């Protein structure tokens, strides 16, 4: 867009107002275009620079991954693994669940298939609602 406006010989301030950008950004793009580059080259350079801005994602060592995976195979949950061995794993319990969401651990191996339950949650699966209690059946 900046390139098209510039070819129509509009002023930089008018281009900046039309696009809702600052004048300095517009000047940066125009100076890059004057050096015989294309707008697509500017966009590619922008994307490469943008990748370096964000925080690096948390990753575990292969030994930690293997350690966690062996305990998951023994049907331990991630919060139990972190709680029992807090020094063996270099990240928090919440980060472990985020890593499971990213696919580093198999969710099928987790007790609740990756859906973490809050504190105080009682499991209600397998409970029959309309049946009488065992003690009531014995008394009758």
C-alpha positions in Angstrom: 0.0 0.0 0.0 2.8 2.4 0.9 4.4 1.7 -2.5 1.2 2.4 -4.4 0.6 5.6 -2.5 4.2 6.7 -3.1 3.9 6.1 -6.8 0.9 8.4 -6.9 3.3 11.0 -5.4 1.4 11.5 -2.2 3.1 13.1 0.8 4.5 10.9 3.5 2.2 12.5 6.1 -0.9 11.7 4.0 0.3 8.1 3.5 0.8 7.7 7.2 -2.6 9.1 8.1 -4.3 6.9 5.4 -2.7 3.8 6.7 -2.8 4.7 10.4 0.9 4.3 10.8 3.6 6.7 12.1 5.6 8.8 9.7 8.8 7.1 10.8 7.5 3.7 9.8 6.4 5.1 6.4 9.9 6.7 5.9 11.6 3.4 6.8 9.5 1.5 4.2 10.1 4.2 1.5 13.8 4.3 2.1 13.9 0.5 1.8 12.0 0.7 -1.4 14.3 3.3 -2.8 17.2 0.9 -2.4 15.7 -1.2 -5.2 14.0 -3.7 -2.9 10.3 -4.8 -3.2 7.6 -4.5 -0.6 7.6 -8.3 -0.3 11.4 -8.2 0.6 10.5 -5.7 3.3 7.8 -8.0 4.6 10.1 -11.1 4.6 12.7 -9.1 6.6 10.0 -7.9 9.0 8.9 -11.5 9.6 12.4 -12.7 10.2 13.1 -9.9 12.7 9.7 -10.5 14.4 10.6 -14.1 15.1 13.5 -13.0 17.3 11.3 -10.8 19.5 9.3 -13.3 21.4 10.3 -15.3 24.4 11.7 -18.8 23.6 9.3 -21.6 24.4 10.1 -23.8 27.3 11.7 -27.1 26.5 12.9 -30.0 28.5 16.0 -32.1 28.1 15.6 -35.5 26.6 16.4 -37.1 29.9 13.6 -35.2 31.6 11.2 -36.1 28.8 12.1 -39.8 29.1 11.7 -39.6 32.9 8.3 -38.1 32.7 7.2 -40.5 29.9 8.1 -43.5 32.0 6.1 -42.3 34.9 3.2 -41.5 32.6 3.3 -45.1 31.3 3.0 -46.1 35.0 -0.3 -44.0 35.0 1.1 -41.2 37.1 -0.3 -37.7 36.4 1.9 -34.7 35.6 1.1 -32.9 38.9 2.0 -36.1 40.9 5.3 -36.4 39.1 6.2 -32.8 39.7 5.0 -33.0 43.3 7.0 -36.2 44.2 10.1 -35.2 42.3 10.2 -31.4 42.3 14.0 -31.2 41.8 14.2 -33.6 38.9 12.1 -31.5 36.5 13.2 -28.0 35.6 9.8 -26.4 35.0 6.5 -25.9 36.9 3.5 -28.2 36.9 1.5 -25.7 34.8 4.3 -25.7 32.2 4.1 -29.5 32.1 0.4 -29.3 31.2 1.2 -26.7 28.5 3.9 -29.0 27.1 1.3 -31.8 27.0 -1.0 -29.4 25.1 1.8 -28.7 22.6 2.1 -32.5 22.0 5.4 -33.2 23.7 3.7 -35.8 25.9 1.0 -38.1 24.8 -2.3 -37.0 26.3 -3.7 -40.5 26.0 -1.2 -41.5 28.7 -2.5 -38.9 31.2 -5.2 -40.2 33.7 -7.7 -37.6 32.5 -6.4 -37.5 28.9 -4.9 -34.0 29.5 -7.9 -32.4 31.0 -6.6 -31.2 34.4 -9.0 -31.1 37.3 -8.9 -28.4 39.9 -8.3 -29.0 43.6 -11.1 -30.6 45.5 -12.5 -32.3 42.4 -14.1 -35.6 43.1 -14.3 -38.2 40.4 -17.9 -39.1 39.6 -17.4 -41.5 36.7 -18.6 -45.0 37.2 -21.0 -44.0 40.0 -24.6 -45.2 39.5 -27.0 -42.4 40.5 -30.2 -44.3 41.0 -28.9 -47.4 42.8 -29.3 -47.9 46.5 -26.2 -47.8 48.8 -24.5 -51.0 49.8 -25.3 -50.5 53.5 -29.0 -50.0 52.7 -29.1 -53.3 50.7 -27.4 -55.3 53.5 -29.9 -54.1 56.1 -33.0 -55.1 54.2 
